[in-house]
Amino acid sequence: MAQQTEQRTPKDPILKQIRVQEETDRHKVIKTRSRHSRIRKEYVGHTLGVFNGRGFTNVRITDDMVGRRLGKVAPRIKPTAQARYLSISARKMRQVGELVKGLPVEDALNVLNFTPKVAAQHMAKTLKSAVANKLSLEGTAHLDPEQLVLSNLVVNEAPTAKRIRYRSMGRIYRIRKRYCHLAVYLDVSERGHLAAEAPAEAKGEKAKTPAGKTVRSKTAVRKPAKKKTTKKAAAKKTTAKKTTARKSAAKKSGAGKAAKSEKKK
């Protein structure tokens, strides 16, 4: 008897999606999180979206990539600084993270220093270490700390520590101590580069003409400011008016009393 060979469904989910696309003639980006899987010959010509830690990187598979792992083809975006196993819940940490996400580093530190929460202390400490890591990698000669921006904050839940508390009548209450992991991502803003390339005339410095002559930028003539009346001067004027009004009223009342006394006589 002839053995009937049946096509088995592949265990690789990526290969399964590729075969479905070849049957339907619809080529789409295949997203995957398995960075350790090796690239097969069947992957050549297709586009894979490999997870890089923050999103999916589209990679066009070629013949040179066969045999390599997807993690080597799509580099992983690593956080600038991390803080692991913080003794606070992820929910409380995310509430503070929403206040500073997307802000420059200086503004973010100012907000965290004046936020009366324990999560703000952990986040400020991690943010300072992230700035130090960024400056140590690129150097202060090429990077200004004022150009750094807090692009993203990722807060994940950590294992929960379970404790017990003894209560009355032989009962036991469960206590759960929450922990979380914090990851900080820093980027360089475009405003810092634009400020470095600003023209000299905008800063009031000397600007060179095409002929090579140096001409100082014209500054606008300021008009003398009007003297502002202070509160003390205004108060003195009002008191002087009140005293004159009182004196005039007293004189009138004195003259009226004298006229009445003469009529009685």
C-alpha positions in Angstrom: 0.0 0.0 0.0 1.2 3.4 -0.9 1.6 5.7 2.0 -0.3 8.9 1.6 1.8 11.9 2.4 -0.2 14.7 4.0 1.0 18.2 4.4 1.4 19.0 8.0 0.7 22.5 9.2 3.9 24.3 10.2 4.5 25.0 13.9 6.1 28.3 13.0 3.3 31.0 13.2 5.3 33.3 10.8 5.6 30.6 8.2 1.9 29.9 8.5 1.0 33.5 7.8 3.4 33.6 4.9 1.7 30.6 3.3 -1.7 32.1 3.8 -0.5 35.3 2.0 0.9 33.3 -0.9 -2.4 31.5 -1.4 -4.5 34.8 -1.3 -1.8 36.9 -3.1 -2.1 39.6 -0.4 1.2 40.7 1.0 1.0 42.5 4.3 3.4 43.2 7.1 3.6 40.3 9.5 4.0 41.5 13.1 5.9 39.3 15.5 7.4 39.4 19.0 9.5 36.3 18.7 13.0 37.9 18.4 14.8 34.6 19.0 13.3 32.8 16.0 15.7 32.2 13.0 15.0 33.4 9.5 14.1 30.7 7.0 14.3 30.7 3.2 10.6 31.0 3.0 10.8 34.5 4.7 12.8 36.0 1.8 10.8 38.7 0.0 8.4 39.3 2.8 8.3 42.2 5.3 8.2 41.4 9.0 7.3 43.8 11.8 9.7 42.9 14.6 9.0 44.2 18.1 11.9 46.4 19.3 10.8 47.1 22.9 8.7 50.2 22.1 7.1 49.4 18.8 7.4 47.3 15.6 10.3 47.8 13.1 9.5 46.8 9.5 12.3 44.6 8.1 12.5 43.5 4.5 14.0 39.9 4.5 16.7 39.3 1.9 19.0 36.3 1.1 21.8 37.6 3.3 19.6 37.4 6.4 18.8 33.6 6.2 20.0 31.8 9.3 20.2 34.9 11.5 17.8 35.7 14.3 15.2 38.4 14.1 16.7 40.1 17.1 20.0 40.7 15.3 18.3 42.1 12.2 16.0 44.6 14.2 18.1 46.2 17.0 16.3 46.7 20.3 15.6 50.2 21.6 17.0 50.2 25.1 15.8 52.6 27.8 18.2 55.4 28.9 17.8 54.4 32.6 15.9 51.8 34.5 14.7 51.3 38.1 13.5 47.8 39.0 11.5 46.5 42.0 10.4 49.8 43.3 8.3 49.5 46.4 5.2 51.2 45.0 2.3 50.1 42.8 2.4 50.6 39.0 -0.9 52.5 39.2 0.5 55.2 41.4 3.6 55.5 39.4 1.7 55.9 36.1 -0.3 58.8 37.6 2.8 60.8 38.2 4.3 59.7 34.9 1.4 61.4 33.0 2.4 64.7 34.5 5.9 64.8 33.0 5.7 62.7 29.9 6.9 64.7 26.8 8.3 67.6 28.8 12.0 68.9 28.7 14.1 67.5 31.5 14.4 70.7 33.4 10.6 71.2 33.5 10.0 67.6 34.4 12.4 67.8 37.4 10.7 71.0 38.6 7.3 69.3 38.4 8.6 66.2 40.3 10.3 68.2 43.0 7.0 70.0 43.9 4.8 66.9 43.6 4.0 65.6 47.1 4.0 61.9 46.3 6.5 59.1 46.9 6.3 58.1 43.2 7.7 61.5 42.3 10.9 60.9 44.4 11.6 57.5 42.6 10.9 59.1 39.2 13.2 62.1 39.8 16.0 59.9 40.9 15.7 57.7 37.8 15.5 60.8 35.6 18.7 62.2 36.9 20.5 58.9 36.3 19.1 58.9 32.7 20.6 62.3 32.1 23.9 61.2 33.4 23.9 58.1 31.2 23.0 60.2 28.1 25.8 62.7 28.7 28.4 60.0 29.4 27.6 58.3 26.1 27.5 61.3 23.8 29.7 63.7 25.8 29.0 67.3 27.0 30.9 68.7 23.9 28.2 67.4 21.5 25.2 67.5 23.8 23.6 70.2 26.0 21.5 69.0 28.9 18.9 71.6 28.1 18.2 69.9 24.8 17.1 66.6 26.4 13.4 65.7 26.4 11.6 63.0 28.3 10.1 61.3 25.3 8.6 58.2 27.0 8.0 56.5 30.4 7.2 52.8 30.7 5.9 51.4 34.0 5.4 47.7 34.3 4.2 45.6 37.1 6.7 43.5 39.1 6.1 40.4 41.3 3.9 41.0 44.3 5.1 40.1 47.8 2.5 38.3 49.8 2.3 38.8 53.6 -0.3 37.9 56.3 -1.7 39.6 59.3 -3.2 37.7 62.2 -6.7 38.9 63.3 -9.2 37.9 66.0 -10.9 34.5 66.3 -8.2 32.7 64.4 -8.6 34.6 61.1 -5.7 35.7 58.8 -5.9 38.6 56.4 -3.8 38.7 53.2 -1.5 41.7 52.6 -0.2 42.3 49.0 2.9 44.5 48.6 3.0 45.8 45.1 6.2 46.5 43.1 6.9 48.0 39.7 9.6 48.5 37.1 10.3 52.0 35.7 12.0 52.7 32.3 13.0 56.2 31.1 13.6 57.2 27.5 15.3 60.4 26.6 15.6 62.1 23.2 17.3 65.3 21.9 14.9 68.1 20.9 15.1 70.0 17.6 14.9 73.4 19.4 18.4 73.0 20.7 19.9 72.6 17.3 17.8 75.5 15.9 19.0 77.8 18.7 22.6 77.0 17.9 22.1 77.9 14.2 20.3 81.2 15.0 21.6 84.2 13.0 23.9 86.7 14.7 21.6 89.7 14.1 18.8 88.1 16.1 21.2 88.0 19.2 22.3 91.6 18.7 25.9 90.6 17.7 28.0 92.0 14.8 26.9 90.8 11.4 29.1 90.7 8.3 28.0 92.3 5.1 28.8 90.8 1.6 31.7 93.3 1.2 33.3 92.0 4.4 32.5 95.1 6.5 31.1 94.6 10.0 28.0 96.5 10.9 26.3 96.5 14.2 22.7 95.5 14.3 20.3 98.5 14.9 18.7 98.5 18.2 15.3 100.1 18.7 15.3 103.5 20.5 13.5 103.1 23.8 11.2 105.9 24.8 11.5 107.2 28.4 9.0 105.4 30.6 6.4 107.5 32.3 6.7 107.9 36.0 4.3 105.6 37.8 2.5 106.9 40.8 3.1 104.7 43.8 0.5 103.7 46.3 2.0 105.9 49.0 1.8 109.0 46.8 -1.9 108.2 45.9 -2.7 107.7 49.6 -1.1 111.0 50.6 -3.2 112.8 47.9 -6.4 111.3 49.2 -5.6 112.1 52.8 -4.8 115.7 51.8 -8.2 116.0 50.0 -10.0 114.6 53.0 -8.3 117.1 55.4 -9.2 120.1 53.2 -12.8 118.9 52.9 -13.0 118.6 56.7 -11.6 122.1 57.3 -14.0 123.7 54.9 -16.9 121.9 56.5 -15.8 123.0 59.9 -15.5 126.7 58.8 -19.0 126.6 57.3 -20.5 125.0 60.5 -18.7 127.7 62.6 -20.0 130.5 60.5 -23.6 129.1 60.7 -23.4 128.9 64.5 -22.2 132.5 64.8 -25.1 133.7 62.6 -27.7 131.9 64.8 -26.3 133.3 68.0 -26.5 136.9 66.6 -30.2 136.4 65.6 -31.1 135.2 69.1 -29.6 138.3 70.6 
